[in-house]
Amino acid sequence: DYISNETKAAFRQSGVAHLLAVSGLHTSLWCGLILNLLKLFKVKERFSNIVAILVLFVLSVISGFTPSVVRASFMMGLTLIAPIFKKHSDSINSLGLSAGIIILINPYSLYSPSFYLSFLATLGVVLSSKYSYALNPLFNKFHTPEILKRIISFIYSSVLISIFATLFTLPASVYYFGVVSIISPLTNLLTVNLAFGAMILTLISL
């Protein structure tokens, strides 16, 4: 509420308006931090997953059950609960199931831009993972050092995710906001990891 319309417009035109909303980005960060902290203290995976699921529920309540947070929480919850029952989760099925449950709980979600932007972006990210190992044959062919392989893979996957998320959310962005940001893949590549770092530093300062 305290962000000016000019700032919001600038974020929207550069394709990074999602950083201003409480979304799956924040949900995954907090869930990841909890899991890593518990792992650091050598807490058993089953107990860690249960704690993380409770944290996801609390985050959903605090956010007012916004579609993006509920979607992220539900998907991560399924991923965390699957090992407890010795099962494997599937991203596409989890995404579809979470969409169905959100619509059943609140049919008016279908009129929310965040609902479409959240699910379309996640679908793009999930589908981009199919191409995340495309560079492995080249690495093996040229005997790439491990550290260089990790750096190149990180950059490649970040660009790939940014492009897929941008392309999949394009129809919703045009329909709801009338904006097409051609620099969105680049701006997301530059800002998303910085946003993660900023949130971690905020947690440490608190």
C-alpha positions in Angstrom: 0.0 0.0 0.0 3.0 2.3 0.6 4.5 1.8 -2.9 3.8 4.5 -5.4 1.9 3.9 -8.6 5.0 5.0 -10.5 7.2 2.4 -8.8 4.6 -0.3 -9.4 4.4 0.7 -13.1 8.2 0.6 -13.4 8.3 -2.9 -11.8 5.5 -4.1 -14.1 7.1 -2.7 -17.3 10.5 -4.4 -16.4 8.7 -7.7 -15.8 9.6 -8.1 -12.1 6.3 -6.9 -10.4 6.0 -10.4 -8.8 8.8 -9.4 -6.4 6.4 -6.9 -4.8 3.8 -9.6 -4.0 3.9 -12.3 -1.3 4.2 -15.3 -3.6 5.7 -18.7 -4.1 9.1 -17.1 -4.2 8.9 -16.1 -0.5 7.1 -19.4 0.4 9.9 -21.5 -1.1 12.6 -19.3 0.6 11.1 -19.7 4.1 10.4 -23.4 3.7 14.0 -23.9 2.3 15.5 -22.1 5.2 13.6 -24.1 7.8 14.6 -27.4 6.1 18.3 -26.4 5.9 18.4 -25.2 9.5 16.9 -28.5 10.7 19.3 -30.4 8.5 22.1 -28.4 10.0 21.1 -29.7 13.5 20.8 -33.3 12.1 17.1 -33.5 12.6 15.5 -36.5 11.0 14.0 -35.9 7.5 10.5 -37.1 8.5 10.3 -34.7 11.4 11.8 -31.9 9.4 9.2 -32.3 6.7 6.3 -32.2 9.2 7.7 -29.0 10.7 8.1 -27.5 7.2 4.5 -28.4 6.4 3.3 -26.6 9.5 5.4 -23.6 8.6 3.7 -23.6 5.1 0.3 -23.6 6.7 1.2 -20.7 9.0 2.5 -18.8 6.0 -0.7 -19.4 4.1 -2.8 -18.1 7.1 -0.5 -15.0 7.5 -0.8 -14.2 3.7 -4.6 -14.4 3.9 -4.6 -17.6 1.7 -3.6 -15.8 -1.5 -3.7 -18.1 -4.5 0.1 -17.9 -5.2 1.0 -18.8 -1.6 -1.6 -21.5 -1.3 -0.4 -23.0 -4.6 3.2 -23.0 -3.5 2.4 -24.3 -0.1 0.2 -27.1 -1.4 2.8 -28.2 -4.0 5.7 -28.1 -1.5 3.5 -29.8 1.0 2.8 -32.7 -1.3 6.5 -32.9 -2.1 7.3 -33.0 1.6 4.6 -35.5 2.6 5.4 -38.0 -0.2 8.6 -39.4 1.4 6.8 -39.9 4.7 4.5 -42.4 3.0 7.4 -43.7 0.8 5.9 -42.2 -2.4 7.2 -39.9 -5.1 5.5 -36.6 -5.9 4.8 -35.3 -9.5 5.0 -31.6 -10.2 2.4 -31.4 -12.9 -0.1 -33.5 -10.9 0.6 -31.4 -7.7 0.1 -28.2 -9.6 -3.2 -29.4 -11.1 -4.5 -30.7 -7.8 -3.6 -27.5 -6.0 -5.4 -25.5 -8.7 -8.5 -27.6 -8.3 -8.5 -27.3 -4.5 -8.1 -23.6 -4.6 -11.0 -23.2 -7.0 -13.2 -25.5 -4.8 -12.4 -23.5 -1.7 -12.8 -20.1 -3.4 -14.3 -20.1 -6.9 -13.7 -16.3 -7.2 -10.0 -17.2 -7.5 -10.8 -17.6 -11.2 -11.2 -13.8 -11.4 -7.8 -13.1 -9.7 -4.8 -12.2 -11.9 -2.5 -13.6 -9.3 -4.1 -17.0 -9.7 -3.3 -17.2 -13.4 0.1 -15.6 -13.1 1.1 -17.9 -10.3 0.0 -21.1 -12.0 1.3 -20.2 -15.5 4.7 -19.1 -14.1 5.0 -22.4 -12.1 3.9 -24.4 -15.1 6.6 -22.7 -17.2 9.2 -23.4 -14.5 8.2 -27.1 -14.2 8.3 -27.6 -18.0 11.7 -25.9 -18.2 13.2 -28.5 -16.0 13.0 -31.0 -18.8 15.7 -29.1 -20.6 17.9 -28.4 -17.6 20.3 -31.2 -18.4 20.7 -30.4 -22.1 24.2 -29.2 -21.5 25.4 -32.4 -19.9 26.5 -34.1 -23.2 28.7 -31.0 -24.0 30.2 -31.1 -20.5 31.1 -34.8 -21.0 32.4 -34.2 -24.5 34.8 -31.4 -23.5 35.6 -32.8 -20.0 34.5 -29.6 -18.3 35.9 -29.0 -14.7 33.3 -29.5 -12.0 33.4 -25.9 -10.7 33.0 -24.5 -14.3 30.2 -27.0 -14.9 28.3 -25.7 -11.9 28.6 -22.1 -12.8 27.5 -22.6 -16.4 24.6 -24.9 -15.3 23.4 -22.3 -12.8 23.5 -19.5 -15.4 21.8 -21.7 -18.0 19.1 -22.9 -15.7 18.4 -19.4 -14.5 18.0 -18.0 -18.0 15.9 -21.0 -19.0 13.5 -20.6 -16.1 13.2 -16.9 -16.7 12.4 -17.3 -20.4 9.8 -20.1 -19.7 8.1 -18.2 -16.9 8.0 -15.0 -19.0 6.5 -16.8 -22.1 3.9 -18.7 -20.0 2.7 -15.6 -18.1 2.7 -13.4 -21.2 -1.0 -14.0 -22.1 -2.2 -13.1 -18.6 0.1 -10.1 -18.4 -1.2 -8.7 -21.7 -4.8 -9.4 -20.7 -4.8 -8.0 -17.2 -2.1 -5.2 -17.5 -1.7 -4.6 -21.2 2.1 -4.8 -20.7 4.6 -6.8 -22.7 8.1 -6.7 -21.2 10.7 -7.9 -23.7 13.5 -7.4 -21.1 11.7 -9.6 -18.5 14.0 -12.6 -18.9 17.1 -10.4 -18.3 15.6 -8.4 -15.4 14.4 -11.6 -13.6 17.8 -13.2 -14.1 19.4 -10.1 -12.4 16.9 -9.5 -9.6 15.4 -12.8 -8.4 18.6 -14.1 -6.8 19.3 -10.7 -5.3 15.8 -10.8 -3.8 16.6 -14.1 -2.2 19.8 -12.7 -0.8 18.0 -9.6 0.5 15.3 -11.7 2.3 18.0 -13.9 3.9 19.9 -10.8 5.1 16.6 -9.4 6.5 16.1 -12.6 8.4 19.6 -12.5 9.8 19.2 -8.8 10.8 15.9 -9.6 12.6 
